[in-house]
Amino acid sequence: MKDVAEKRAELVCWKNFKISGGFWEERQRQNREVTLPTIYEFFKDTGRMDCMKGLYTPDPTGKDVLLDRANGKEEGIFLPGGEIISFQLSQLNGEELEITPGLVPRPHPYWDSDVAKWIEGASYGLFHEANPEVEAVIDRIIEDYEKLQQEDGYVNTYFTFVEPGKRFTNIHEKHELYCAGHMTEAAVAYYEATGKDRYLKLMCRYIDYIDRVIGPEEGKLHAYPGHQELELALIKLYKVTGEKRYLRLAEYFINERGKQPYYFDIECAREGRNPNRPSGKGFGRRDEIPKWPYAHFQAHLPVRQQKEAVGHAVRLMYQCCGMADVAAYTEDESLKKACDDLWNNITLEKMYVTGGIGAESYGERFSFSYQLPNEQAYNETCAAIGLAMWAARMLQLENHRKYADILERALYNGVISGVSRDGKKFFYANHLECMPAVYEDRVERQTRMFPVRQGDFPVSCCPPNLARFTESITGYAMTQKGTTLYLHLYMDMEGTIQVAGQEVGVVLHTAYPYDGKILLQITPQEEEVSLTLALRIPQWSHGYEVKCNGQILSCQMEQDGYVYLDRSWTSGDQIELELDMRPLLLEANPKVRMDCGKVAVQCGPFIYCLEEEDNGTELFDICLDADSKMEMSFDPQLLGGIPCILIQAKRRAKEKWQGALYREAGSSYESCTVKAIPYYLWSNRRIGEMAVWLCCR
Amino acid sequence: MKDVAEKRAELVCWKNFKISGGFWEERQRQNREVTLPTIYEFFKDTGRMDCMKGLYTPDPTGKDVLLDRANGKEEGIFLPGGEIISFQLSQLNGEELEITPGLVPRPHPYWDSDVAKWIEGASYGLFHEANPEVEAVIDRIIEDYEKLQQEDGYVNTYFTFVEPGKRFTNIHEKHELYCAGHMTEAAVAYYEATGKDRYLKLMCRYIDYIDRVIGPEEGKLHAYPGHQELELALIKLYKVTGEKRYLRLAEYFINERGKQPYYFDIECAREGRNPNRPSGKGFGRRDEIPKWPYAHFQAHLPVRQQKEAVGHAVRLMYQCCGMADVAAYTEDESLKKACDDLWNNITLEKMYVTGGIGAESYGERFSFSYQLPNEQAYNETCAAIGLAMWAARMLQLENHRKYADILERALYNGVISGVSRDGKKFFYANHLECMPAVYEDRVERQTRMFPVRQGDFPVSCCPPNLARFTESITGYAMTQKGTTLYLHLYMDMEGTIQVAGQEVGVVLHTAYPYDGKILLQITPQEEEVSLTLALRIPQWSHGYEVKCNGQILSCQMEQDGYVYLDRSWTSGDQIELELDMRPLLLEANPKVRMDCGKVAVQCGPFIYCLEEEDNGTELFDICLDADSKMEMSFDPQLLGGIPCILIQAKRRAKEKWQGALYREAGSSYESCTVKAIPYYLWSNRRIGEMAVWLCCR
């Protein structure tokens, strides 16, 4: 298990490469110093959001229900990761919880996953930079979980305190196996980062329990997660433990999903629930989401028959990660084919230019093909992260630029737009247009649709997801297959790989994504190493040049978007790749009616946008030409120094309107220069208009 | 009261002019022969809508609750205007009604208004064309209401059967005074049309009762309608009876509205209701409509302080009609000023190019300024009717083209789009764009948002509203002030006016709105008459020519968009007005971000649209030029013969896309000719795409 398979590419582990400078060093540092501590604070309190300011106000009526109860009874209570007072397991069974409108009482069914994602991110951080304080917090949380764990291995905060005695009675809706998945990922990360295995062993005991009660055998529940996630976590556990039962369980979940009779129906019948009237509160009339209760969970069809991406976007992404993982470790071609069907449907019909997916806020779900409204885009940050995670896994199955291009598109746009420049505030929904007045007028259904990033959420799924992803970013950059190293993402990093038994040092120096020049140094442990480097040439790059030790290499083999450099490397051998990074204008397929007559600006992997702060109001009246002159301009004052694009454009002359609403066409247009900034940085200044797609005439 | 005031313009009564041919003759005939009978059938049954087909399926579970109960008890029950079995008043008091999801049990709180609007429309029809059968139906319904009327004059079906004993306990929400208003309008219409006064007397008794229990005096309720409508009806009743108390009551309602303490709060406190949690079912979470419970009802401020149009659009339109009426009859300048504030806000910031208003479906309400989404436009048919009604009333206060232009814009676009070409199906919501797949994916919140007109609605407010409006259309065409006759709308009609004691015949012959030529003949009773004709020159007309008895008249006085012809007329004098009716392209104010980079096509009063049926799919990818060649073309085969516009345009060449979602801009464009049809005729063929605003480059 520890060696790279010869016949299959495998992602180079995040541990093997450290970020050494540039774009990601700054982000990882902020992630450790600001974001992870900020998220940890979320766990301690809850409050009310002011959506226009991105501030939350601690609200006494919203304090942890468990805490209140415990205080009332003058008995201790514990919430792993939350305010830890003491541990008494038997206090609160059975009583109905009261829910304060707009607040989710804690622990909610997702509690363990929020905490686990934080532990996972913090663990990666510990590997990069020792932090005894953080390590102590994690150890204390692990201790809490050890106390929480039942004799049989079961461990879940919500079902211990809020619905004791109800374990595995609502796998359909209550995120029990989803929590198990995130806890597993966290345990693996903590083990990999620190070598400590208490959490890993705890989770093995829990997974062993799950394996005893769920599975194909008679007498077991023929269940699969209501929210996919455990599938991919089991593969991580399999990789770190070598225990094939974990792979088999993941495979079972994938294969069982969507079979008839539906497990969710069986469970509902057993528990006396109506599958069309789910019990979850606070979500509106769920039964009116098309094809609820199956398609929302991607349980309407067996996974190999799912040709169209439907339902909850994050669920599908985690499912696809699991499918790709299982395909990789079982060599199941039919699963690879199923992944490709969904991949094509999503990336060719249901994805924003930012890599955002899941357009529809109602149900956080995929809409129909080409339905990509910009202002109302939901585009959950977690879904873009899921897409990137899946894309990287696809590169294990097939080395093709199309996967890496989407991985990068999501990463530099729809993923990192989720966090503010200061690392403290977060978007769940990532719109592609913003008109602030819309939010003042908003109604309940637009929950989580905000014009500015928020300081807290009752359920904190995206912030720690982003934190763990950022901290393990090098784990998505490369795959290795035998003696071939595929470079998919370029970042300033250094590390080692094993090639034919020897350790080979690999160093990348680059100002990418701001600059297209990448220096790559190969240092074999021995005198030389025979190694093929496969360098991705992004689809957006109009051209490239490769030099080896200063000499231009021409006529290299190119395949599926990679240039292959096959040679014997000696210490100090240096490759210089230069990608053409001139700004481009993009157009969308005519079926995307929202973008007809419009263009988007891209430079390198970044999609750009216009903001009111730089360009005034009525951004939507700005018109570009198909051949608008665009000039890169680094602004050292702006948001800590960022690349901008100055674009020659036009806007309607306004003096003649005098308040009229309609008039005969025939406006004159005035030349102007507009300033575009990378999309991911929008909404870091004053609240205002924003547009990605711009009129073009 | 019967004479036209010398110092104030007054609308020429619908009775005084009959349609004699052309566009409106055909519509009125269909209205009488098809639409009114179709609506009458609605009253007899209910069912389930299939929103994609515009068909409804009678559903046994949705049958009239009252009917079911009556059948169960083997006792008769009656529903005025519905299935009339017999009349027993005392059966159903107090029991809770069960509501079948998606269906509104009958009688709902709006029942009397639906029936009254039908009676009103049918009454106008009786005047135009005798129909003993219809007259008998109306008489029978009036008899039912006579039986229903209480000793004290009170009459309301819902509060008699469904909530007996609860009268005037929920004026806030339950449409009691709204129903009284429509019944009053119906009674006036039936009286004017037939001379029969039973219904009028019945309503006078009811209004007298209302006047005894509501008003400024101590001991009375200081209430005003929860849904405005009675205000304008009281003016009609005042005009037909001369009873000043009715004018005073209308004035009281207008003046009391929005005063603090809010009557709705007083009522809620008295009845133990939470004003933030209205009791109505089936509407979603009403408390989340901004500024509910006051602004939704335009009760947040006294009417003279309402500068911005907010809340439920139809409510505000009826309020403004009442304000304009009261201003006209009390010469209250402050009310005229208040009307103008709201007029400017709506027509300069919150109105679609079709005259549709009330953009937001959630609450059927006005959104914020310039928020005019095309695909999601709510634009209730009743709101456009209300705007037209208000515009006509404003012409009584000030003769300015701006009012008549909007009256006409609404009339020929957002009003008549409400009914299908065959007169049998209806839109509540009038979108400006359509992508059918949106509706298949729709969720609960889009109730009443359909891509095709529907055959029935549980609450039938728009269909009979349109029917009564169509049948009384001549009542909106002219105002008279002393010896000046203002012509606002041009239609083929003839009738008489009183000028200085003599009857003057006025005949208009025209193919308007298809043609810009209008012949006008004046026939005084005596030898001659001194009369000023004021002819509106629509703002869309680039020029005009006026001839009198064949001679071109130049240098006529023009003011506020009207050309004034002041002369002494003898029998047979003929005016010929010719308006320039070439097609135009319109643009919207840059603040309307949805329409930036787009144009709309207008010809005469009609806004045009493209439909998939004529132009294929991906309509949104069609681009016009600011100087696109447009050619009128009458298509005798299409929808019974309609004017079309053939427009030179371009669309992106598609062959290179091969399924890609985004690519570098630089498409080639191919010339094409597109065919536009009048907007009001959209969705009369197969379901498909539709667009009013088209890209322009």
Interface residues (C-beta under 8 A of the other chain):
Chain A: G284 R285 E288 I289 P290 T347 L348 E349 M351 V353 E360 Y362 G363 S367 F368 S369 Q371 M435 A437 V438 E440 D441 V443 E444 R445 L584 L585 L586 E587 A588 N589 P590 K591 V592 R593 C596 G597 K598 V599 A600 E618 L619 F620 D621 C623 A626 R651 R652 K654 W657 G659 A660 L661 Y662 R663 E664 A665 G666 S667 C695 C696 R697
Chain B: G284 R285 E288 I289 P290 T347 L348 E349 M351 V353 E360 Y362 G363 S367 F368 S369 Q371 M435 A437 V438 E440 D441 V443 E444 R445 L584 L585 L586 E587 A588 N589 P590 K591 V592 R593 C596 G597 K598 V599 A600 E618 L619 F620 D621 C623 A626 R651 R652 K654 W657 G659 A660 L661 Y662 R663 E664 A665 G666 S667 C695 C696 R697
